[in-house]
């Protein structure tokens, strides 16, 4: 991925999050880690102070473990962010058949935005 892509996607993400009522409220994401889109979804929200409180990852299991280069890159991204004072969540494994874990978090952290 070109490093300009996350920067360029911030306005569209901000508009989308604003329309859906996700700005200024606690949010969690349910995205995979690298090489997937999870880190991009997490770090682009830093620009408008909508940092997810939790990051759930549906990709789990022995066959789903990403290559070492992706695990190191993700640890580097999150580690540098946390060292510089931006508290980013580390992904928590929650399989697709465990959607109730994410749903319970959402219920416990306030009403869903109006649609």
C-alpha positions as CSV (number, residue, x, y, z in Angstrom):
1,X,0.0,0.0,0.0
2,X,1.2,3.5,-0.9
3,X,1.7,5.5,2.3
4,X,-0.2,8.4,0.8
5,X,-3.4,6.2,0.6
6,X,-4.3,6.4,4.3
7,X,-3.7,10.2,4.4
8,X,-5.9,10.6,1.2
9,X,-8.7,8.4,2.6
10,X,-9.2,10.5,5.8
11,X,-11.7,12.9,4.4
12,X,-13.9,10.1,3.0
13,X,-13.6,8.2,6.3
14,X,-14.5,11.3,8.3
15,X,-17.6,12.0,6.2
16,X,-18.7,8.3,6.4
17,X,-18.2,8.2,10.2
18,X,-20.0,11.6,10.6
19,X,-23.0,10.4,8.6
20,X,-23.2,7.2,10.6
21,X,-22.8,9.1,13.9
22,X,-19.5,7.5,14.9
23,X,-17.6,10.7,15.7
24,X,-17.4,11.7,19.3
25,X,-18.7,8.4,20.6
26,X,-16.9,5.3,21.8
27,X,-16.2,3.0,18.8
28,X,-14.8,-0.4,18.2
29,X,-13.7,-2.0,14.9
30,X,-14.0,-5.6,13.8
31,X,-11.3,-5.8,11.1
32,X,-8.4,-8.1,10.4
33,X,-4.8,-7.1,11.0
34,X,-2.1,-6.8,8.4
35,X,-2.0,-7.7,5.6
36,X,-5.7,-6.7,5.8
37,X,-7.2,-3.2,6.3
38,X,-7.4,-3.1,10.1
39,X,-4.4,-1.0,10.8
40,X,-5.4,1.5,8.1
41,X,-8.9,1.7,9.6
42,X,-7.4,2.3,13.1
43,X,-4.7,4.9,12.3
44,X,-6.7,7.0,9.9
45,X,-9.2,7.8,12.6
46,X,-6.4,9.3,14.7
47,X,-6.5,12.4,12.5
48,X,-9.9,13.4,13.7
49,X,-9.6,12.0,17.3
50,X,-12.0,9.1,16.8
51,X,-9.6,6.4,18.0
52,X,-11.3,3.1,18.5
53,X,-11.4,1.9,22.1
54,X,-11.3,-1.7,21.0
55,X,-10.1,-3.5,17.9
56,X,-11.6,-6.9,17.3
57,X,-10.1,-9.2,14.6
58,X,-12.2,-11.9,13.0
59,X,-9.2,-13.6,11.5
60,X,-8.1,-16.3,14.0
61,X,-6.8,-19.9,13.9
62,X,-3.6,-21.7,13.1
63,X,-4.1,-21.3,9.3
64,X,-4.9,-17.6,9.6
65,X,-1.7,-16.5,11.2
66,X,-0.1,-13.8,9.0
67,X,3.5,-13.9,7.8
68,X,6.1,-12.7,10.3
69,X,6.7,-9.5,8.2
70,X,3.1,-8.5,8.7
71,X,3.1,-9.3,12.4
72,X,6.3,-7.2,12.8
73,X,5.0,-4.3,10.8
74,X,1.7,-4.2,12.7
75,X,3.6,-4.3,16.1
76,X,5.8,-1.5,14.8
77,X,2.9,0.7,13.8
78,X,1.1,0.2,17.0
79,X,4.2,0.3,19.2
80,X,5.4,3.6,17.7
81,X,1.9,5.1,18.0
82,X,1.7,4.1,21.7
83,X,5.2,5.4,22.4
84,X,4.3,8.8,21.0
85,X,1.2,9.1,23.1
86,X,-1.5,7.9,20.7
87,X,-3.1,5.0,22.5
88,X,-4.1,2.5,19.9
89,X,-5.8,-0.8,20.7
90,X,-4.1,-4.1,19.8
91,X,-6.3,-6.5,17.9
92,X,-8.3,-9.0,19.9
93,X,-9.2,-12.3,18.3
94,X,-13.0,-12.7,18.0
95,X,-14.1,-15.2,15.5
96,X,-17.1,-14.6,13.2
97,X,-19.2,-17.1,15.2
98,X,-18.5,-15.0,18.3
99,X,-20.2,-11.8,17.1
100,X,-22.0,-11.6,20.4
101,X,-18.7,-10.4,22.0
102,X,-18.6,-7.4,19.7
103,X,-22.4,-6.8,20.2
104,X,-22.1,-6.9,24.0
105,X,-19.3,-4.3,23.8
106,X,-21.5,-2.1,21.7
107,X,-24.5,-2.4,24.0
108,X,-22.3,-1.7,27.1
109,X,-20.9,1.5,25.5
110,X,-24.0,3.4,24.7
111,X,-26.8,3.6,22.3
112,X,-26.3,2.9,18.6
113,X,-26.2,6.1,16.5
114,X,-29.6,7.1,15.0
115,X,-30.1,5.9,11.5
